[in-house]
Amino acid sequence: MRPVTRTFSSLHATAYRLTGGRAQNAKYPTMLLTVTGAKTGKPRTVPVIYIRDAGRFVIAAAYSGSDTDPVWWRNLKADPSATLEVSGEKIGVTAALAGEQERPELWRRLVAMYPYFTEYQKRTTRQIPVIVLTPDQSVG
């Protein structure tokens, strides 16, 4: 992770926790995603925007259109177990790449929520991964 990105993520996570998520831009639903570092085994937390889909959380590994995947997605590929913090609630989830049949609709909904994803896709040669986070237990 780039030093500036790491610093921003850390500050964002701190603000999120201090305010229970209330300090975030209401236009873009934000949560904290904590994954296990593939090399270090240490927890790594990043803020991500998301949509809900039938009890699941859906995110995009856009990395602002970089040609490389974000570190958090590489970590999730190594260990798909993660924890979300949404509005002060911690939720255990399992991550999976969206299937070919559901990806187009989920991508459309992500872009409708955050139009910059379209620009990010234009900047990169990779298809931006759409990740589905399924709660380990039922979420209300």
JOCOR-V940071 format. One record per residue. N is the residue number from 0. RES is the residue in one letter. SS is DSSP state (H for helix, E for strand, C for the rest). PSI is psi in whole degrees, 0 to 359 (NA if undefined). NEAR is the number of other C-alpha atoms within 10 Angstrom. Layout:
# JOCOR-V940071
n = [N | N]
res = [RES | RES]
ss = [SS | SS]
psi = [PSI | PSI]
near = [NEAR | NEAR]
This chain:
# JOCOR-V940071
n = [0 | 1 | 2 | 3 | 4 | 5 | 6 | 7 | 8 | 9 | 10 | 11 | 12 | 13 | 14 | 15 | 16 | 17 | 18 | 19 | 20 | 21 | 22 | 23 | 24 | 25 | 26 | 27 | 28 | 29 | 30 | 31 | 32 | 33 | 34 | 35 | 36 | 37 | 38 | 39 | 40 | 41 | 42 | 43 | 44 | 45 | 46 | 47 | 48 | 49 | 50 | 51 | 52 | 53 | 54 | 55 | 56 | 57 | 58 | 59 | 60 | 61 | 62 | 63 | 64 | 65 | 66 | 67 | 68 | 69 | 70 | 71 | 72 | 73 | 74 | 75 | 76 | 77 | 78 | 79 | 80 | 81 | 82 | 83 | 84 | 85 | 86 | 87 | 88 | 89 | 90 | 91 | 92 | 93 | 94 | 95 | 96 | 97 | 98 | 99 | 100 | 101 | 102 | 103 | 104 | 105 | 106 | 107 | 108 | 109 | 110 | 111 | 112 | 113 | 114 | 115 | 116 | 117 | 118 | 119 | 120 | 121 | 122 | 123 | 124 | 125 | 126 | 127 | 128 | 129 | 130 | 131 | 132 | 133 | 134 | 135 | 136 | 137 | 138 | 139]
res = [M | R | P | V | T | R | T | F | S | S | L | H | A | T | A | Y | R | L | T | G | G | R | A | Q | N | A | K | Y | P | T | M | L | L | T | V | T | G | A | K | T | G | K | P | R | T | V | P | V | I | Y | I | R | D | A | G | R | F | V | I | A | A | A | Y | S | G | S | D | T | D | P | V | W | W | R | N | L | K | A | D | P | S | A | T | L | E | V | S | G | E | K | I | G | V | T | A | A | L | A | G | E | Q | E | R | P | E | L | W | R | R | L | V | A | M | Y | P | Y | F | T | E | Y | Q | K | R | T | T | R | Q | I | P | V | I | V | L | T | P | D | Q | S | V | G]
ss = [C | C | H | H | H | H | H | H | H | H | H | H | H | H | H | H | H | H | H | C | C | C | C | C | C | C | C | C | C | E | E | E | E | E | E | E | C | C | C | C | C | C | E | E | E | E | E | E | E | C | E | E | E | C | C | E | E | E | E | E | C | C | H | H | H | C | C | C | C | C | H | H | H | H | H | H | H | H | C | C | E | E | E | E | E | E | C | C | E | E | E | E | E | E | E | E | E | C | C | H | H | H | H | H | H | H | H | H | H | H | H | H | H | C | C | H | H | H | H | H | H | H | H | C | C | C | C | C | C | E | E | E | E | E | E | C | C | C | C | C]
psi = [138 | 145 | 318 | 317 | 317 | 315 | 314 | 314 | 318 | 314 | 318 | 316 | 318 | 313 | 319 | 312 | 320 | 328 | 3 | 27 | 357 | 342 | 2 | 160 | 116 | 338 | 329 | 102 | 128 | 144 | 168 | 134 | 122 | 122 | 168 | 128 | 127 | 324 | 321 | 333 | 4 | 151 | 138 | 127 | 132 | 146 | 138 | 150 | 155 | 166 | 161 | 146 | 103 | 50 | 353 | 166 | 138 | 131 | 164 | 135 | 64 | 320 | 40 | 26 | 15 | 155 | 359 | 153 | 149 | 150 | 322 | 327 | 320 | 321 | 319 | 327 | 328 | 325 | 103 | 358 | 137 | 173 | 136 | 148 | 114 | 117 | 43 | 355 | 136 | 133 | 124 | 136 | 164 | 131 | 145 | 147 | 135 | 140 | 160 | 325 | 326 | 341 | 312 | 317 | 320 | 319 | 316 | 316 | 322 | 316 | 323 | 324 | 321 | 87 | 338 | 341 | 326 | 316 | 319 | 319 | 325 | 333 | 344 | 156 | 345 | 152 | 124 | 124 | 138 | 122 | 134 | 127 | 111 | 123 | 143 | 333 | 164 | 135 | 134 | NA]
near = [10 | 9 | 8 | 9 | 12 | 13 | 12 | 14 | 19 | 16 | 14 | 19 | 20 | 15 | 15 | 22 | 18 | 12 | 12 | 16 | 23 | 14 | 13 | 15 | 10 | 9 | 9 | 13 | 17 | 21 | 24 | 25 | 23 | 20 | 25 | 20 | 18 | 17 | 8 | 8 | 11 | 11 | 13 | 19 | 22 | 20 | 20 | 18 | 19 | 22 | 18 | 15 | 13 | 7 | 12 | 16 | 19 | 24 | 21 | 22 | 21 | 23 | 19 | 16 | 22 | 16 | 16 | 14 | 17 | 16 | 18 | 21 | 20 | 16 | 19 | 21 | 14 | 14 | 16 | 17 | 20 | 23 | 21 | 23 | 21 | 17 | 16 | 16 | 10 | 12 | 17 | 16 | 20 | 17 | 21 | 17 | 18 | 19 | 12 | 8 | 8 | 10 | 16 | 13 | 11 | 22 | 21 | 14 | 17 | 22 | 15 | 12 | 16 | 16 | 12 | 14 | 22 | 17 | 12 | 16 | 18 | 11 | 13 | 16 | 11 | 14 | 13 | 22 | 17 | 21 | 23 | 24 | 26 | 22 | 19 | 13 | 9 | 9 | 10 | 4]
